[in-house]
Amino acid sequence: MNNREKEKKNIWPGIILMAFLASIATFFLLLNMEKNALEAYEKVTVWTTNCELAKGLELTESGLNQCLVQVEMDKTKVPEHLIETPETLVGKQTLYAIPKGTILTSSMFTQEEAYRKGLKQPVIAGCKGDDLFQLVSGVLRKGDLVNVYTVNKEVEETYMLWENVMVYQVFDASGNVISPEDTATPAARVNLLLEEGCTELLYNELDAGSLRLVKVWK
């Protein structure tokens, strides 16, 4: 066997090994591409309306059974703060008319009536955004709940004044009421629904610039 034949014989195992490794790499590449494609089209189950819900409608268990249906859709198209268990909506009211086929989210509902019944002397107290020490955890809308804190700037300590206080109304910088459907406009003024006896302390803290509102996510 001459030298050229020996060289060809020695090359073949290397070529076979390289081809084998390339096929493995291609296999894993295709597998990863398939996985990414499946994830992109992953389905999730959501609750939607199968009839229109009127504005201000108080939700009951029987009404929910008649008006809600589960559907599957791509997870990339699903909005935030989905309603996962419709039972949590019983006793709440719709903030606005909800068309048939709408995916339900927590921002569409309020528990204002139940909240009012829990107050002995409910009053509306307004806060300008510029007078607050801080507003935490996103934009506020009618029906949202907030925890109200006072901030002692000297010792850098925060103390809770009231928890789960309901937002009654929010206004933009021009003084217009912000619709609950608007999820982008920041609130320049916030009206809170409080017990009458709490307003003096609220305004004192506002004057001191030490009031902090933290949104409670439902």
URWO-V712941 format. One record per backbone hydrogen bond with DSSP energy under -0.5 kcal/mol. CO is the residue of the C=O (numbers start at 0). NH is the residue of the N-H. Records with the same first field share a line. If there is no record, write none. Layout:
BEGIN
CO: NH ; NH
END
This chain:
BEGIN
1: 5
2: 6
3: 7
4: 8
5: 9
6: 10
7: 11
8: 12
9: 13
10: 13 ; 14
11: 15
12: 16
13: 17
14: 18
15: 19
16: 20
17: 21
18: 22
19: 23
20: 24
21: 25
22: 26
23: 27
24: 28
25: 29
26: 30
27: 31
28: 32
29: 33
30: 34
31: 35
32: 36
33: 37
34: 38
35: 39
36: 40
38: 41
41: 74
43: 72
45: 70
46: 103
47: 68
48: 100
51: 53
52: 97
53: 56
56: 93
58: 90
59: 63
60: 64
61: 65
62: 66
63: 67
66: 49 ; 50
68: 47
70: 45
72: 43
73: 76
74: 77
80: 105
81: 83
84: 87
85: 88
86: 89
88: 91
91: 58
92: 109
93: 55
96: 98
97: 52
98: 101
101: 48
103: 82
104: 107
105: 108
107: 94 ; 95
109: 92
110: 114
111: 115
112: 116
113: 117
114: 117
115: 118
120: 195
122: 124 ; 193
124: 191
126: 189
127: 130 ; 131
128: 131
133: 212
135: 214
140: 143
143: 166
144: 215
145: 164
146: 148 ; 213
147: 160 ; 161
148: 211
149: 151 ; 158
150: 152
151: 155 ; 156
156: 151
158: 149
161: 147
164: 145
165: 167 ; 192
166: 142
168: 190
169: 177
170: 187 ; 188
171: 174
175: 171
176: 178
178: 181
180: 182
187: 128
188: 170
189: 126 ; 191
190: 167 ; 168
191: 124 ; 193
192: 165
193: 122
194: 197
195: 198
197: 201
198: 202
199: 203
200: 204
201: 205
202: 206
203: 207
204: 208 ; 209
205: 208
209: 150
210: 132 ; 133
211: 148
212: 135
213: 146
214: 216
215: 144
END
